Amino acid sequence: MGWTIFEDIHNEECWESLKDMVIVASVLELPTVNLQIEQFLDYYLDTQGADGWLGPEVDRMMHVADAQPTRTGRIVTALHKFVALVNKMMRKGEGLEEDAYAYAGDFLVVLQWLYDIHPDGKEDVLAETMTMVAWTRDHQSQWADVFKEVNLGGDQWKPDAGAAFLGTNLAKSLTTLGARSRMTGERSDQDALRVAWQDAIQNVGQPFGLLARNPHNRVMGVEPECSQYLYTLTGDPIYADNVDRIFYGVVQFTHWGLYYRLDQSTDEAFCELFNLKHRGDSQCGELVYPEGTFDFASGAFQTSADKTSLIHVHPGPFSVNTTLAGNNRVAVIVDTTYPYSSEVPLTTTVVSQQAFVYYMRIPSGSSGATVSVNGSDFVPCHPTEDGLHAIQIEPGTTTFVIKLPLNIVTETSPSGNVVVTQGPILFVFDEFQQMGNDGSGQGIQYAIDPSTLGYSPFKGLWNLQSKGAQLQHTIVVAARSLLQVPSAQASLIQLDSATSPSNDTIVNITLTPYAHSMFPRLVMSNFPTFSLAGADPSST
């Protein structure tokens, strides 16, 4: 496949990347990439350990089987052999070191998939292994304890927090909670999952959706996948909203991507599709790889549990061809610039052989959504508690338009300051994008008056190749300079006393999307507030 970075194809990184290739190659029917995936899969299975060992990322095998049904038989056989090994190890008390506890949820998802769809007469082994994996944590019987403030709160991790609290493992632990709640089927377990999620967001969540105490520790492939899974499992819109925020706020822009090295034999269509770009003239150049994008795209549409309905989960310019229950073949094309304007229309064309119900998820950041079907007058949408608005689709072609107003809003952060958002987009002050800023200086922190937030005519100095960047506006707000920077808002740049405005100076500053920041580490996203009405007129 052209990979030169990996010495062992049974390691984690190799499968993280392959999963995304599988999604794209299957959706867009790229024959060269599909052939490479099959060659990789054959080699991977041929080199399975004699004892059944496959590696730490066996959940990726499940994705390959779903995408390539003709390979399912061999994949399932290999997975059952692996499960037998895990069962044997756990009976001996082996195999679950600290990292494995955090990753238990991924394996539970695979076990549940095998039990539900491909048991092959091994239900007893699968059930026993699920039980051992889910509840073998002697020193912490409740996974929800991971997310309590006593562990996550404060300025530092607790010294005995363990691997479950570190980096990607935090999201993996949430997946474990979700997989366990599916095993019990108890509403109380789903409620505990929601509380754990909110605890994690409250204590270490970043305003762009990722879970990390350090806002610059961006492991973008894991949290979208976790949030997607939890939404599929529960139907709770808080998880889908978070996926939107991660994708539109961070992942889709290439300079946030991960970097892998591929040689020039890599399929050109694959590189063009991923917006991969060579960095350097060597035969094996670095390519920008936006990990996490493809979980978002593959989860844009889902079906109801009985497969009679289609659900558009993530608003965006997506299309899908699928077959619902009763051999109802359906094709959908969505034309939209969501979320790059204040009132975003989604024009959806559906071609179906039979009547069915189409559900559109109305994001929580949109209020007053309206819909017009086949040219009718716009009427209010009536989403249910889970955020879904139902539209009856008749055989043939149906066209409907949904308008999703996106207001500029402020959200209070744990520090008591506010962040500024519009839909899933986080807006920040980037001192290196000076358009429209009335006398603001580098290295200065600002308090803002939220009542003055409004749209700015400036498009900004976009440093990214994104269609959305060309459509998006910026936001202007009245701000007061803070020369005595609070410790929670300490600037990463030294103050320049020669050019800095005096303390309490009122200026207009322009806020731009976080993902478009010149230097993301240096932006201000968490703003103290003040009231312009109470400001000294002489300071303006």
Secondary structure, 3 states (H helix, E strand, C coil): CCECCCCCCCCHHHHHHHHHHHHHHHHHCCHHHHHHHHHHHHHHHHCCCCCCCCCCCCHHHHHHHHHCHHHHHHHHHHHHHHHHHHHHHHHCCCCCCHHHHHCHHHHHHHHHHHHHHCCCCCHHHHHHHHHHHHHCCCCCCCHHHHHCHHHHCCCCCCCCCCHHHCCHHHHHHHHHHHHHHHHHCCHHHHHHHHHHHHHHHHHHECCCCCECCCCCCCCCCHHHHHHHHHHHHHCCHHHHHHHHHHHHHHHCCHHHCEEEEEECCCCHHHHHHCCCCEECCCCEEEEEECCCHHHHHHCCEEECCCCCCEEECCCCCCEEEEEEHHHEEEEEEEECCCCCCCEEEEEEEEEECCCEEEEEECCCCECCCEEEECCCCCEECCCCCCCEEEEEECCEEEEEEEEEEECEEEEECCCCCEEEEECCEEEEECCCCCCCCCCCCCCCEEEECHHHCEEECCCCCCCCCCHHHHHCCEEEEEEEEECCCCHHHCCCCCCCCCCCCCCCCEEEEEEEEHHHCCCHHHCECCECECCHHHCCHHHC
